[in-house]
């Protein structure tokens, strides 16, 4: 069984860059041992204009029998002949998917140490598999690959016998995929969908298969119209595992839906097209906000930081990337949001040293919490506007009176700037869950009141373009306990 992956290029961007992405040199044929035979990687063509890599899996039929291929789910053998006479050595199946994941492991992860910019670039790819078992026929192949961004999906049925067309078609198809796609995305799709189409895995499906499915399906499976069928078949219809996978995919979809409004409106303002003078695209407001918060924390000399209302963990992720911050605690009232944050941070696969720096806690900011006392800084980024106004005093006491970090950074939308959003109807807030959005004067009045009641000084920092008429899109207040000194006013991000 084999597949080919090819691309085209130019002298400036040679097609042989495919070798860097696959981590396999086009000038050499290489072989790799697998549990069921030998996988060979070779390049039938490798020029600047065209480059094609082939993965050939030479299956050992005896190894299949020794490892249980041909046995039923309960362990009872099928017909004796079927153990030795089957299509496993010839047709693309879970055997090829496993070889794909083993031989091209780094490429599936989207990593390339030699050329780190390459994995993110879509390539004009052509993938061909001459014999692919498809339980569901060509129509199912199109349903599975069609929504994934390929310009062309060809699933040509293979006749049972070319000399006897009246016998009809076999359950095999010749698959050809063409389009501008990232190589890592293409390989992940194949890793999942080859065994799905075959609908017969060669190994026992253990609970860790759920993690493998979600890793390979990251970015495309949750929104796929056939995600239920894909999940059930990939997990060999083990309903407990399928149910677990579906619940985790549902969390991903909820997170994407919950975060779309804010991110979309932020990006709509600042992530416009490249200027006519060739200047780069402006940085999205959400990213500018995180950079402003990080700058304020650095200026305060903070090392142990609370992210209060951490949501899906974007800021926690940015804090983890900076070694200055030695302890990071994300707090949110939503268990679902914390689950998504844990997946975003990959806590289950994080090394011991890195994982010791971060914790995620479930808790309400309307109540005092002894776990939050004694930290250098706390961040309330786009949080206060989600609370009803009568509940704000409880949050104020819980943060400034009880937890009492040396520095508190608060960001919130500037409602005056909303008129600059052409896509935002007049009188509407930026997110359906916002209970209010303040003017600059309202925010400063609230901040000054807190500073006076709890013994903090406060400075104001605009985030984003500071419009001379309506101010910045985001307003930020940096509260500092007198023992640490008064922060300087300035423009961040």
Secondary structure, DSSP 8 states (H G I E B T S, - for coil): -EEEEEEE--SSS-TTHHHHHHT--TT--EEEEETTEEEEEEEEEE-SSEEEEEEEEEE-HHHHHHTTTTB-TTS-B--HHHHHSSSTTTSBSHHHHHHHHHHTHHHHTT--STTTTGGGS-EEEEEEEEEEE-TTHHHHHHHHHGGGT-SEEEEEEEES-TT-GGG-EEEEEEEEEEEEE-HHHHHHHHHHHHHHHHT--SS---THHHHHHHHHTTTTTTT-TTHHHHHHHHTTT-HHHHHHHHHHHHHHHHHHHHHHHHHHHHHHHH-----TT-------HHHHHHHHHHHHHHHHT--EEEEET-TTSHHHHHHHT-TT--EEEEEES-HHHHHHHHHHHTGGG--HHHHTTEEEEE--TTS--GGGTT-SEEEEES-GGGS-GGGHHHHHIIIIIII--SEEEEEEEBGGGGGG-TTS-TT--SSTT-S--B-HHHHHHHHHHHHHHHTEEEEEEEES--BTTTB-SEEEEEEEEGGG-------B-
